Amino acid sequence: MFWIGALLCIVGGLWIVVNAFKESIWWGLGSLIIPLVGLIFAIMNFAENKIPLLLYVIGIVVLFVGGAFSGQAPVVAP
């Protein structure tokens, strides 16, 4: 589950970076160097970035849930 979340984050993030480069070189470079700039760009241009932003957010949720569950030891009832 962790790896699925990571893959969704990567795909959504790269899609946002490509859209940022289509807008301008500065948005593209900014989103490559500082990931928060990419999220700001995606929110500001929500109509064009609905799907990649949704992939990114779902990926983060799946990543954290998968990471949280992967560290748990099995529970044995006494």
Phi, psi and omega in degrees: 000324178300315184289328176295317177297318178296319179296318178297319178297317181295313181297312179297319179295317178295323178297319177296318179297318178298316178295325178294319177294328176294327179288305176195159180295327182289319175297319180296312179294320179297319181285337174287318185279317183237107183302331179297328177296321177297320178292320177297317178299316182296323179288320180294327179247054188298325183299323181272342187241026180299307185293312179296325178292321177296317176301317181296314182292316177298321178299319179295317180297312180296322179299312181291320179294316178296320178293323180292320181281337183287338182268000183275136175277152178296142180269126179249123180284140180286000000 
